[in-house]
Structure formats: C-alpha cells, structure tokens
Amino acid sequence: MAKSRRNDGFAKSKQFEQLNPDIEDEILEVYAQLTAESPDLFLHQLPEFFTFLKVPHCFIYDILQCTEYYYEFMQRDKLVVDARNVKQQTTINLLQAYTITGSDSDLIDIVDIDKLIRHGNKLVKFRNNYHHIYESWKLFVQAASDSTSKSAIVHYKLSLPDLKRIKAVLNLDESEGRTSFSDSLLIDMLSCCSTDSDGNIINFDFDKPKEGSYLSIKDFAEILGNLGELE
C-alpha cells in the first residue's frame, strides 16, 4: 500500500502492475480495429475503445467525463490554463496519462499506445475481477450505510467517517489487549490508491479535489490489486 506503511509489513503487489500478455493482445486487437482507417487513436475514441473491451462503466466514468470536458471546453487554440480550475487541471492530468501530451507541451489528443496498454492493463483486470470487487465493496458499503440497490452501492463514496463506522462494526477498535486498526491506517487507505507506484494520478474524478478524501469502487479495486487480490 502506501510507502509509509512498508516498514509495517505492507508492500504493493508487484504482479498487479505487471503487464499481462493476454490483456496486451486484447488491447492491441481493439486498437488495430479502431485505427484501421487512421494511423492514430484519438481521445474521443476512448469511450468506444473501452466499450469494445467491456470495461464496466464505474471504472471508466472519470475518463469519460474528462474526455467530454476536453472537447467541450478545452480543445481550442491558445487555451489559457487556469491552475484554479479543478476540472481543467484534472483533464490535463488525464491527457498526460493517456496521450502524447507532455508535462510542458501543448495539449494533444492523440493516444499514446504504450500509456494505453499500461492503464488498460489495470482496467481489464478490474473487468475480469468485477464480481469479486463488487461483492467485497458491497460488504464495506452496507456496513457503513443503508444503501441496498446495486446502483447506489456501485456509486457510493466511502468517507473517513464511513471507514471509522466500518471499523466499529468489525470490532477493530483496541480492546482486550488487541492491537487497534488505527485511524492513521484508515487515512493511508484513502491516500494509497490515488497514485500508482511512479506517483502518477490514477483516478480522474472531478469530485476528488473538491470533496476531500474518499474511496470509490475504482479506488477500492486499486487497493485490492495492490494487496494481490486481482490476477
């Protein structure tokens, strides 16, 4: 999980971020289909790309919202970048994650195939393990709230108070000489899934900077992957 916890016996699963050859072949096959008449794949084609791969919407919603925002508000010459605009900055992070846009260059909506494979590798692993992710996530959400419908559970955002409530439900507070599940560990949970091992942002939800730390089902999937739960 987070680097600060590695001295306590935690370490991210190396296998999770390793490229699965079968997944790479699957991604390249879809890429070839979508670039049959053009040498490049563009950002606006990502929704179609992930539809072909059948990645559940809950794992790509953040990508789709940034894509829509880019073409509606940002694709124009001489765009003035506003550091105070959360949606704009988040969308730039997405462009840097998926396209040939560099940190100091103009915004370019041509998808970088190597970046697409790296990020797509995780998303397809989420797809392949969706049932396990959802059932595990449901246990957490139902321990923290009254949510019962599948839609409410999938879209729920676990806050720090929710995690404290779960800790109480699971009887993880210090008692009878047991070591407690500390609040600092809960905070680590909220932060460990925000970036990958190289420090790159992995969740592009517009609400993240505004609402403070919380866990979405996509964040939870990242945690399960880091714990070695996803093959």
C-alpha positions as CSV (number, residue, x, y, z in Angstrom):
1,M,0.0,0.0,0.0
2,A,1.4,3.4,0.8
3,K,5.1,3.7,1.0
4,S,4.9,4.9,4.6
5,R,3.4,1.5,5.6
6,R,6.0,-0.7,4.0
7,N,8.1,-0.7,7.2
8,D,5.0,-2.2,8.9
9,G,4.9,-5.2,6.7
10,F,2.8,-3.9,3.8
11,A,4.0,-3.9,0.2
12,K,2.2,-3.3,-3.0
13,S,1.7,-6.4,-5.1
14,K,4.3,-6.3,-7.9
15,Q,2.1,-8.6,-10.1
16,F,-0.8,-6.1,-10.1
17,E,1.1,-3.6,-12.2
18,Q,2.9,-6.1,-14.4
19,L,1.6,-6.4,-17.9
20,N,-0.5,-9.5,-18.7
21,P,0.4,-10.7,-22.2
22,D,-3.1,-11.8,-22.9
23,I,-4.5,-8.5,-21.9
24,E,-1.9,-6.7,-24.0
25,D,-3.0,-8.8,-27.0
26,E,-6.7,-7.9,-26.3
27,I,-5.9,-4.2,-26.1
28,L,-3.8,-4.3,-29.3
29,E,-6.5,-6.1,-31.2
30,V,-9.1,-3.4,-30.3
31,Y,-6.6,-0.7,-31.1
32,A,-6.0,-2.2,-34.5
33,Q,-9.7,-2.3,-35.2
34,L,-10.2,1.4,-34.3
35,T,-7.1,2.6,-36.2
36,A,-7.8,0.5,-39.4
37,E,-8.6,3.7,-41.4
38,S,-6.4,6.1,-39.4
39,P,-2.8,5.8,-38.0
40,D,-3.8,7.3,-34.7
41,L,-6.3,6.7,-32.0
42,F,-7.8,9.9,-30.5
43,L,-9.1,10.7,-27.1
44,H,-12.7,11.0,-28.3
45,Q,-12.4,7.3,-29.3
46,L,-11.7,6.1,-25.7
47,P,-15.4,5.5,-24.9
48,E,-15.7,3.2,-27.9
49,F,-12.4,1.6,-27.1
50,F,-13.4,0.7,-23.6
51,T,-16.9,-0.4,-24.8
52,F,-15.2,-2.9,-27.1
53,L,-13.2,-4.2,-24.1
54,K,-16.4,-4.3,-22.0
55,V,-14.8,-2.5,-19.0
56,P,-17.6,-1.7,-16.5
57,H,-18.7,2.0,-16.6
58,C,-17.8,2.5,-12.9
59,F,-14.1,2.0,-13.7
60,I,-14.0,4.5,-16.6
61,Y,-16.5,7.2,-15.7
62,D,-13.8,9.5,-14.6
63,I,-12.0,9.0,-18.0
64,L,-15.2,9.7,-19.9
65,Q,-16.1,12.8,-18.0
66,C,-12.6,14.3,-18.7
67,T,-12.8,13.4,-22.3
68,E,-16.2,15.1,-22.7
69,Y,-14.9,18.2,-20.8
70,Y,-11.8,18.4,-23.0
71,Y,-13.7,18.5,-26.3
72,E,-16.4,20.8,-24.9
73,F,-14.3,23.4,-23.1
74,M,-10.6,22.9,-23.8
75,Q,-9.9,21.9,-27.4
76,R,-9.1,25.3,-28.8
77,D,-6.0,27.3,-29.8
78,K,-4.2,29.3,-27.2
79,L,-6.1,27.9,-24.2
80,V,-5.2,29.8,-21.1
81,V,-4.5,27.2,-18.4
82,D,-6.1,28.1,-15.1
83,A,-4.5,26.4,-12.1
84,R,-7.6,27.2,-10.0
85,N,-9.9,25.3,-12.4
86,V,-10.2,21.8,-10.9
87,K,-11.9,20.2,-13.9
88,Q,-9.3,21.7,-16.3
89,Q,-6.3,20.5,-14.2
90,T,-7.8,17.0,-13.8
91,T,-8.4,16.8,-17.5
92,I,-4.8,17.8,-18.2
93,N,-3.7,15.0,-15.9
94,L,-5.8,12.6,-17.9
95,L,-4.3,13.9,-21.2
96,Q,-0.8,13.4,-19.7
97,A,-1.7,9.8,-18.6
98,Y,-3.2,8.7,-21.9
99,T,-2.0,10.8,-24.8
100,I,1.3,12.1,-26.2
101,T,0.8,15.3,-24.3
102,G,3.9,16.0,-22.2
103,S,4.2,17.9,-19.0
104,D,5.4,21.1,-20.7
105,S,3.9,20.8,-24.1
106,D,0.7,21.8,-25.9
107,L,-2.4,19.6,-25.2
108,I,-2.6,16.9,-27.8
109,D,-5.5,14.4,-28.1
110,I,-3.6,11.6,-29.8
111,V,-3.5,8.5,-27.6
112,D,-0.1,7.1,-26.7
113,I,-0.3,3.3,-27.3
114,D,2.2,2.5,-24.6
115,K,0.3,4.5,-22.0
116,L,-2.9,3.0,-23.2
117,I,-1.6,-0.5,-22.7
118,R,-0.3,0.3,-19.2
119,H,-3.5,1.8,-18.0
120,G,-5.7,-0.5,-19.9
121,N,-3.9,-3.5,-18.3
122,K,-5.3,-2.5,-14.9
123,L,-8.8,-1.7,-16.2
124,V,-9.1,-5.0,-17.9
125,K,-8.0,-6.7,-14.7
126,F,-10.8,-4.8,-12.9
127,R,-13.2,-6.1,-15.6
128,N,-12.0,-9.6,-15.2
129,N,-12.4,-9.4,-11.4
130,Y,-15.6,-7.3,-11.3
131,H,-17.7,-9.8,-9.4
132,H,-15.1,-10.2,-6.6
133,I,-14.6,-6.4,-6.5
134,Y,-18.3,-5.6,-6.3
135,E,-19.1,-8.3,-3.7
136,S,-16.2,-7.1,-1.5
137,W,-17.1,-3.4,-2.0
138,K,-20.8,-4.2,-1.1
139,L,-19.7,-5.5,2.3
140,F,-18.0,-2.3,3.1
141,V,-20.8,0.0,1.8
142,Q,-23.5,-1.9,3.6
143,A,-21.5,-1.8,6.9
144,A,-21.3,2.0,6.5
145,S,-24.7,2.9,5.1
146,D,-28.3,1.9,4.3
147,S,-27.5,1.5,0.6
148,T,-29.1,-1.6,-0.8
149,S,-29.6,-1.2,-4.6
150,K,-26.7,-2.2,-6.9
151,S,-26.6,1.3,-8.4
152,A,-26.3,3.0,-5.0
153,I,-23.6,0.6,-3.9
154,V,-21.6,1.0,-7.1
155,H,-21.7,4.8,-6.9
156,Y,-21.2,5.1,-3.1
157,K,-18.2,7.1,-1.9
158,L,-16.7,5.9,1.4
159,S,-15.5,8.8,3.5
160,L,-13.3,8.7,6.6
161,P,-16.3,8.7,8.9
162,D,-17.7,5.8,6.9
163,L,-14.4,3.9,7.4
164,K,-14.5,4.6,11.1
165,R,-18.0,3.2,11.2
166,I,-16.9,0.1,9.4
167,K,-14.0,-0.3,11.9
168,A,-16.6,-0.2,14.8
169,V,-18.9,-2.7,13.0
170,L,-16.0,-5.1,12.5
171,N,-14.9,-4.6,16.1
172,L,-11.4,-3.4,15.1
173,D,-11.0,-0.8,17.9
174,E,-8.5,-1.5,20.6
175,S,-10.0,-3.8,23.2
176,E,-8.9,-6.7,25.4
177,G,-5.3,-6.3,24.6
178,R,-5.7,-6.4,20.8
179,T,-3.8,-4.0,18.5
180,S,-6.2,-1.4,17.1
181,F,-6.9,-0.7,13.5
182,S,-5.7,2.9,13.8
183,D,-7.2,5.9,12.2
184,S,-3.9,6.6,10.6
185,L,-4.2,3.3,8.7
186,L,-7.6,4.4,7.5
187,I,-6.1,7.7,6.2
188,D,-3.4,5.6,4.5
189,M,-6.2,3.6,2.8
190,L,-7.7,6.9,1.5
191,S,-4.4,8.0,0.1
192,C,-2.7,4.8,-1.2
193,C,-4.9,4.4,-4.2
194,S,-4.6,8.0,-5.5
195,T,-1.4,7.3,-7.4
196,D,0.5,4.4,-8.9
197,S,4.0,3.3,-7.9
198,D,5.5,6.0,-10.0
199,G,3.4,8.8,-8.4
200,N,1.0,9.1,-11.4
201,I,-2.6,10.0,-10.7
202,I,-4.9,7.1,-11.5
203,N,-8.4,8.4,-10.6
204,F,-9.5,11.5,-12.6
205,D,-12.9,12.0,-10.9
206,F,-13.7,15.7,-10.8
207,D,-15.1,15.4,-7.3
208,K,-11.9,14.1,-5.7
209,P,-10.2,17.5,-5.2
210,K,-13.5,19.2,-4.1
211,E,-14.9,16.7,-1.7
212,G,-11.7,15.6,0.0
213,S,-10.5,12.1,0.5
214,Y,-13.0,9.2,-0.1
215,L,-12.9,5.8,-1.7
216,S,-14.9,5.0,-4.8
217,I,-15.3,1.5,-6.2
218,K,-12.4,2.2,-8.6
219,D,-10.2,3.2,-5.7
220,F,-11.2,0.1,-3.9
221,A,-10.3,-2.1,-6.9
222,E,-6.9,-0.4,-6.9
223,I,-6.5,-1.3,-3.2
224,L,-7.4,-5.0,-3.9
225,G,-5.0,-5.1,-6.7
226,N,-2.2,-3.7,-4.5
227,L,-3.0,-6.3,-1.9
228,G,-2.6,-9.1,-4.6
229,E,-6.3,-9.9,-4.7
230,L,-6.6,-9.4,-8.5
231,E,-4.9,-11.6,-11.0
